Amino acid sequence: MAPKFGTSGLRGLVTELTEDLVADHIRAFIAACPTGTGLWVGRDLRPSSPDLARVVIAAARAEGLATVDCGDVPTPALALAAMRAGAAAVMVTGSHIPADRNGLKFYLPQGEIAKIHEAAILAALGRPPAGRTGPETVINTSAGAEWVARYGTAFGPQALAGLRLGVWSHSAVSRDLLMETVRALGGTAVELGRSDVFIPVDTEAVSPEARTALAEWAAGQGLDAILSTDGDGDRPLLTDATGQVIPGDILGQITAAVLGATAVVTPVSSNTGVEAGGKFARVARTKIGSPFVIAGMEAEDPAAAVVGYEANGGFLLGFAAQGPAGPLPPLATRDSLLPMVAPLSRARAAGGLAALVAAEPPRFTAADRLEEIPVERSRALLAGFESDPAALAAFPAAMDEALTDRIDRTDGLRLTLASGRILHMRPSGNAPEFRLYAEAESPDIAAGLLSRGLARLRQLLA
């Protein structure tokens, strides 16, 4: 995978993320975007991340910037700390993709970069080093603790009292902080599956092996739920007491209601229960990706209590909310803790997480992807569907479903079927993957539709 730059940052094979390439992108970012009081840097637990972080810091210092090294820290914790300091930030992470790849995520003092900043950074590539020397790098060890304290303040020390909660640590940079959060909110934390080898966990496409392990842990340990995140800690993974993974979009709509949101912004890949529930005055749909969600949130009425979330569960808080115990300031970047803590804080009163989910409209999504699919091949398939209506109709027909004229082209092709079920196809924006989302009236039906759809796509893309 040749390095690629977009609104998710720079990503590519570690062997191709050379020192010169990374330094060039850091210089372009500094030249094209405001950096405020300096640059804060964090990293995930991939073997390549420490060296890449050193390159980032050296390149920033050579441009005369003050730098702060936060070490191993989740992306939302880094963003929160940098924004509080009025500084820009770079997170060294490949998120959920395998360890032979890595990348950089860029943050302004106000939050994530947008499409306009992406274009400006690309235009600034190729600049020579300024040759200045910034001050010695400051070491920060409090960013993670501040992230945890944010939720202790808002939800209080008894929010999770009486709950026995598993924490699937794997190789997530958030793992120790998840344990701390459970304890700070009064729960009992049980660590599960810690790994010294990096494990790529995609919270939108949890592997069958991981699902089996989660169910076995839940049963064997007598747990009320299991928490985890992806590698850099900005996407949640939460199960009920049986180990059943709760889709991220359902976590999003529950969290929005817990916080008293009046407006919700979410991509077209999220399930339609957020509209069907009738809990929110306005629901706006966007293309997939947090920059599009943020742009949609910024377009809402400033007086609205607006939130955003993605199908992967990443939650963005756009207003000054009030938790059960205290204030919860805005954090308009993808976060994993809030969409786990908020539902868990309501679980006991609802009779458990499964009961809380059952109270939502019966719309469930299942998602997965075909890996190592060149973007050109994915785009060619969608273009073929667009130019040949018979071929497009044949795709759901292979799953005994009938196509309607309700086709959403906001991001890929999203097909509403005669049964009311949905199939949504799109190439990944940051990896050589072709993603498929299925929505149906039950998790089992959605999973079956997804499985049959992926099998058919695999044939078509072969």
C-alpha positions in Angstrom: 0.0 0.0 0.0 1.8 3.1 -1.2 1.5 6.0 1.3 -1.7 8.0 0.9 -2.7 11.3 2.5 -6.3 12.3 3.2 -8.5 13.5 6.0 -7.7 10.3 8.0 -4.0 11.5 7.8 -1.1 9.8 6.2 -1.1 6.0 5.9 1.1 3.4 4.2 3.4 0.4 4.6 6.0 1.0 7.3 8.7 0.3 4.8 7.5 3.2 2.6 6.9 5.7 5.5 10.5 6.9 5.1 12.0 9.6 7.3 12.0 12.0 4.4 8.4 11.3 3.6 7.2 11.8 7.1 9.3 14.9 7.7 7.9 16.4 4.4 4.3 15.9 5.6 5.1 17.5 9.0 6.7 20.5 7.4 3.7 20.9 5.1 1.3 20.6 8.0 3.2 23.3 9.9 3.3 25.6 6.9 -0.3 25.1 5.9 -2.2 25.0 9.2 -2.2 26.9 12.5 -0.2 25.2 15.2 -1.0 27.5 18.2 1.4 27.0 21.1 3.3 24.1 19.4 2.9 20.4 18.5 1.9 17.6 20.8 2.8 14.1 19.7 1.4 10.7 20.7 1.7 7.1 19.5 0.0 3.7 19.5 1.7 0.4 20.4 2.9 -0.7 17.0 6.6 -1.6 16.9 7.2 1.1 14.3 5.5 3.9 16.2 8.3 5.1 18.5 10.7 5.7 15.7 8.1 7.5 13.6 7.2 9.7 16.6 10.9 10.7 16.9 10.9 11.7 13.2 7.8 13.8 13.8 9.2 15.6 16.8 12.6 16.2 15.1 10.9 17.6 12.0 8.7 19.9 14.1 11.7 21.2 16.2 13.6 21.8 12.9 10.8 24.2 12.0 11.2 26.0 15.4 8.2 24.6 17.1 7.8 23.8 20.8 7.1 20.1 21.1 5.5 17.9 23.7 5.9 14.1 23.7 2.9 12.4 25.3 4.3 8.9 24.6 1.8 6.0 24.4 -1.6 7.6 24.6 -5.0 7.2 22.9 -5.9 9.5 20.1 -8.8 11.3 21.9 -6.6 11.8 25.0 -3.9 13.4 22.9 -6.4 15.6 21.1 -8.1 16.6 24.3 -4.8 17.6 26.0 -3.5 19.4 22.9 -6.7 21.4 22.5 -6.7 22.4 26.1 -3.1 23.7 25.6 -4.1 25.5 22.4 -1.7 23.4 20.4 -1.7 21.3 17.3 -1.1 17.5 17.5 0.1 14.5 15.5 -0.9 11.0 16.5 1.3 8.2 15.1 -1.1 5.4 14.4 -2.4 3.1 11.7 -5.7 2.7 13.7 -7.2 -0.7 13.0 -5.0 -1.8 10.1 -2.2 -4.4 10.5 1.2 -3.7 12.1 3.1 -3.7 8.8 1.4 -0.3 8.2 1.3 2.9 10.1 0.4 6.5 9.7 -0.1 10.0 11.1 -3.3 11.8 12.2 -3.3 15.6 12.2 -5.0 17.9 14.7 -5.4 21.7 14.7 -5.6 23.5 18.1 -9.4 23.5 17.4 -9.6 19.8 16.6 -9.3 17.5 13.5 -8.2 18.7 10.1 -10.9 19.1 7.5 -10.9 18.7 3.7 -9.7 22.3 3.2 -6.7 21.6 5.4 -6.0 18.3 3.6 -5.8 20.2 0.3 -3.5 22.9 1.8 -1.1 20.3 3.3 -0.9 18.5 0.0 -0.1 21.8 -1.8 2.7 22.6 0.7 4.6 19.3 0.3 8.2 19.6 -1.0 9.2 22.6 1.2 12.9 22.6 2.4 13.5 22.4 6.1 13.5 25.8 7.8 16.7 25.0 9.7 15.6 26.5 13.0 15.8 24.7 16.3 12.8 24.6 18.6 13.2 24.3 22.4 13.9 20.9 24.0 10.9 18.5 23.9 8.7 18.5 27.0 7.6 15.1 28.3 3.9 14.9 29.2 2.6 12.0 31.3 -0.8 13.3 32.3 -2.8 13.3 29.0 -4.3 9.9 29.6 -5.2 10.6 33.2 -7.0 13.8 32.1 -9.0 11.8 29.6 -10.1 9.4 32.3 -10.8 12.2 34.8 -13.2 13.8 32.2 -15.6 11.0 32.7 -15.1 10.7 36.4 -16.2 14.3 36.7 -19.2 13.9 34.5 -20.5 10.5 35.6 -19.3 10.2 39.2 -17.5 7.5 41.3 -20.6 5.3 41.5 -21.7 5.3 37.9 -20.6 1.7 37.3 -20.9 0.5 40.9 -22.0 -3.2 41.0 -20.9 -4.0 37.5 -18.2 -6.6 36.8 -16.7 -5.5 33.5 -14.1 -7.2 31.3 -11.5 -5.2 29.5 -10.2 -6.8 26.4 -6.8 -5.3 26.4 -5.2 -6.9 23.3 -2.7 -4.3 22.0 -4.8 -1.2 22.3 -3.0 1.8 23.6 -6.1 2.6 25.7 -6.0 -0.7 27.6 -4.6 0.5 31.0 -6.7 3.6 30.9 -9.9 1.5 30.3 -9.1 -0.4 33.4 -8.6 2.9 35.3 -11.9 4.3 34.0 -13.9 1.3 35.2 -12.3 1.5 38.6 -12.7 5.3 38.8 -16.4 4.9 38.1 -16.9 2.2 40.8 -16.9 -0.9 38.6 -14.8 -4.1 39.0 -12.4 -4.4 36.1 -11.2 -7.8 34.8 -8.4 -7.8 32.3 -8.7 -10.1 29.3 -6.5 -11.1 26.4 -3.5 -8.7 26.9 -1.0 -9.1 24.0 2.6 -8.0 23.5 2.1 -8.5 19.8 0.1 -5.9 17.9 -3.4 -7.2 17.0 -5.4 -5.1 14.4 -9.0 -4.8 15.8 -11.6 -3.2 13.5 -14.6 -2.4 15.7 -16.9 -2.3 12.6 -15.8 -5.7 11.5 -15.0 -7.8 14.6 -13.5 -11.1 13.5 -15.4 -14.4 14.1 -12.5 -15.6 16.3 -12.7 -12.4 18.4 -16.5 -12.8 18.8 -16.1 -16.4 20.0 -13.4 -15.3 22.5 -15.7 -12.5 23.8 -18.6 -14.8 24.3 -16.4 -17.4 26.1 -15.0 -14.7 28.4 -18.4 -13.3 29.2 -19.7 -16.7 30.2 -16.6 -17.9 31.9 -15.9 -14.8 34.0 -19.5 -13.9 34.9 -19.3 -10.4 33.3 -21.9 -7.7 32.9 -20.2 -6.4 29.8 -16.8 -6.3 28.0 -15.1 -3.1 26.9 -12.3 -2.5 24.4 -11.2 -0.2 21.6 -9.3 -0.3 18.3 -5.5 0.2 18.3 -5.4 3.9 18.9 -8.4 4.1 21.2 -10.8 6.3 19.3 -13.4 3.6 18.4 -15.3 1.7 21.1 -16.1 -2.0 21.3 -18.7 -2.9 23.9 -20.5 -6.2 24.4 -23.5 -7.2 26.6 -23.4 -9.8 29.3 -23.4 -12.7 26.7 -20.4 -11.3 24.8 -22.6 -10.1 22.0 -21.0 -7.0 20.3 -23.3 -4.0 20.3 -22.9 -2.1 17.0 -21.3 1.3 17.2 -24.2 3.1 15.7 -26.6 1.8 18.4 -24.1 2.9 21.0 -24.2 6.3 19.3 -27.9 6.7 19.3 -28.2 5.6 23.0 -25.4 7.9 24.1 -27.0 10.9 22.2 -30.2 10.3 24.1 -28.5 9.9 27.5 -26.8 13.3 26.9 -30.1 15.0 25.8 -28.9 15.8 22.3 -31.5 17.6 20.0 -29.5 17.2 16.8 -27.6 14.2 15.5 -25.1 14.1 12.6 -24.1 10.7 11.4 -22.9 9.1 8.1 -25.1 7.2 5.7 -23.6 3.9 7.0 -25.3 4.2 10.4 -28.6 2.4 10.9 -31.9 4.1 10.5 -33.0 3.6 14.1 -31.9 7.1 14.9 -34.7 8.5 12.8 -37.2 5.8 13.6 -36.9 6.4 17.4 -38.2 9.9 17.1 -36.0 11.1 20.0 -34.1 13.9 18.1 -35.5 17.1 16.5 -33.1 16.7 13.6 -30.9 13.9 12.1 -28.5 14.9 9.3 -26.6 12.3 7.2 -23.1 12.8 5.7 -20.4 10.9 3.8 -18.3 8.5 5.8 -15.5 9.9 7.9 -15.2 12.1 11.0 -14.2 15.3 9.0 -17.6 15.1 7.2 -19.4 14.5 10.5 -17.6 17.5 12.0 -18.5 19.7 9.0 -22.2 18.6 9.4 -22.1 19.4 13.1 -20.7 22.9 12.4 -23.5 23.5 9.9 -26.2 22.9 12.6 -27.8 25.7 14.6 -25.3 26.9 17.2 -28.0 26.8 19.8 -28.6 23.1 19.2 -27.4 20.4 21.4 -25.6 18.6 18.6 -23.6 15.4 18.6 -22.1 13.2 15.9 -21.2 9.5 15.7 -20.1 7.0 13.2 -21.0 3.3 12.6 -17.7 2.4 14.1 -18.9 3.9 17.4 -16.6 6.9 17.5 -18.6 9.7 19.2 -18.2 13.5 18.9 -19.7 15.8 21.4 -20.5 19.3 20.1 -22.1 21.0 23.0 -21.5 21.6 26.8 -23.4 18.6 28.2 -24.3 17.8 31.8 -23.5 14.3 33.1 -25.2 12.8 36.2 -22.4 14.1 38.4 -21.0 17.1 36.6 -20.2 19.0 33.4 -19.0 17.3 30.2 -17.4 19.9 27.9 -17.5 19.5 24.1 -15.0 17.3 22.4 -15.5 17.3 18.7 -13.2 14.5 17.8 -13.9 10.8 17.7 -13.9 9.3 21.2 -14.3 5.8 22.5 -14.9 6.3 26.3 -18.2 8.3 26.1 -20.2 5.8 24.0 -19.2 3.0 26.4 -19.6 4.9 29.7 -22.9 6.5 28.9 -24.8 3.3 28.0 -23.2 1.4 30.9 -24.3 4.1 33.3 -27.9 3.3 32.3 -27.6 -0.4 32.1 -28.5 -1.4 35.6 -31.8 0.7 35.6 -32.7 -0.8 32.2 -32.1 -4.4 33.3 -28.7 -4.8 31.5 -27.2 -3.7 28.3 -29.1 -6.2 26.2 -32.4 -4.7 27.6 -31.2 -1.2 26.8 -30.4 -2.2 23.2 -33.8 -4.0 22.9 -35.6 -0.8 23.7 -34.1 0.8 20.6 -35.9 0.5 17.2 -35.2 -2.9 15.7 -32.7 -1.9 13.1 -29.3 -3.6 13.2 -26.2 -3.2 11.1 -23.5 -5.7 10.3 -20.3 -4.7 8.5 -17.2 -6.3 7.1 -14.7 -5.8 4.3 -12.8 -7.6 1.6 -9.1 -6.9 2.1 -6.3 -6.2 -0.4 -8.8 -4.9 -3.0 -7.2 -2.1 -5.1 -9.3 1.1 -5.0 -9.3 1.1 -8.8 -11.0 -2.3 -8.9 -13.6 -1.2 -6.3 -14.4 1.9 -8.2 -14.7 0.0 -11.5 -17.3 -2.3 -9.9 -19.4 0.5 -8.6 -19.1 2.3 -12.0 -20.3 -0.9 -13.7 -23.3 -1.1 -11.4 -24.1 2.5 -12.2 -24.0 2.0 -15.9 -25.8 -1.4 -16.0 -29.1 -1.3 -14.0 -29.6 -5.1 -14.7 -26.3 -5.9 -13.1 -27.1 -3.7 -10.1 -30.5 -5.5 -9.6 -28.8 -8.8 -9.9 -26.6 -8.1 -6.9 -29.4 -8.2 -4.2 -31.3 -10.8 -6.3 -28.4 -13.2 -5.6 -29.4 -12.9 -1.9 -33.2 -13.3 -2.7 -33.8 -9.6 -2.2 -35.4 -7.2 -4.7 -34.0 -3.7 -5.6 -36.1 -0.6 -5.3 -35.4 2.9 -6.8 -34.3 4.1 -3.4 -30.5 4.4 -4.0 -28.4 6.8 -2.0 -25.1 7.8 -3.7 -23.8 10.0 -0.8 -20.9 7.7 -0.3 -20.7 4.6 -2.5 -24.0 2.9 -3.3 -26.6 2.4 -0.5 -29.5 0.3 -1.7 -32.8 0.1 0.2 -34.5 -3.2 -0.7 -38.1 -4.1 -1.1 -38.0 -5.9 2.3 -36.8 -2.6 3.9 -33.4 -4.0 4.5 -30.3 -2.1 3.3 -27.1 -3.0 1.5 -24.4 -0.3 1.3 -21.2 -0.8 -0.8 -18.2 1.5 -0.8 -14.4 1.4 -1.2 -12.5 2.3 2.0 -11.1 5.8 1.9 -7.8 4.9 3.6 -7.0 1.2 2.9 -7.2 -1.2 0.0 -10.5 -2.6 1.2 -14.0 -2.9 -0.1 -16.6 -2.5 2.6 -20.1 -3.8 2.8 -22.8 -2.8 5.4 -26.0 -4.6 5.8 -29.0 -3.4 7.8 -32.0 -5.5 8.8 -34.6 -6.0 11.5 -32.5 -8.4 13.5 -28.7 -9.0 14.1 -28.9 -12.5 12.7 -30.7 -11.4 9.5 -28.2 -8.5 9.0 -25.3 -10.9 9.5 -26.7 -13.4 7.0 -27.3 -10.7 4.4 -23.8 -9.4 5.0 -22.2 -12.9 4.6 -24.1 -13.6 1.3 -23.3 -10.1 0.0 -19.6 -10.4 0.7 -19.5 -13.8 -1.0 -21.1 -12.3 -4.1 -18.8 -9.3 -4.1 -15.8 -11.6 -3.7 -16.8 -13.3 -6.9 -17.4 -10.0 -8.7 -14.1 -8.5 -7.6 -12.0 -11.6 -8.3 
